[in-house]
Every structure is written in structure tokens, then in C-alpha cells.
Amino acid sequence: MNEFAVLEIGREATWMLLLISAPLLVVGTVVGITVALLQALTTIQETTLTFVPKIVAMLAAMVLFLPFMTTTLIEFTQRLFDRIVAGG
């Protein structure tokens, strides 16, 4: 295994990390901005109001996107194992 192969695996792993975490990060960001906007417009400054909707939305997003995330990770792992078997 040469330096190029190691860098390529690192690049692919970084891309998989971004691809798998993106749906949850987007949902958390959208819900956070929406709640912050709602709080600013209504002058409600309840601290738990920021956490509860995020937790519920992230849980729903996790259930919704888990098949995609699992499939993506399994495919990456299979490609990685195929490279190991092939010797680089």
C-alpha cells in the first residue's frame, strides 16, 4: 500500500463522514434557525424551547435517514474490504 492509496482511503472516509452526517446536520440547523426566529418574533425566551424541537426533529430525521446512512456505510465498508483483499 503506497501513500496514494492511504490518501485515497482517507479522502473517501472523509467524504463518507460528511455524506452520512449531512442529513442530521441540515435538519438540526433548519430546526434551530426556525426556533430562533420564532423566539425572536414572539420574544419567548424559554431555554427548553430550543432543545426539545431539535431533539424530536433529529430523532425523526434519524429514523427517516437511517436506511440511507446504513446503506452508504455498508457500501463504503465493502469497497474498503475489497481493496484490502486486492492488496491496495
Buried (B, 14 or more C-beta within 10 A) or exposed (E): EEEEEEEEBEEBEEEBEEBBEEBBEEBBEEBBEEBEEEBEEEEEEEEEBBEEBBEEBBEEBEEEBEEEBEEBBEEBEEEBEEBEEEEE
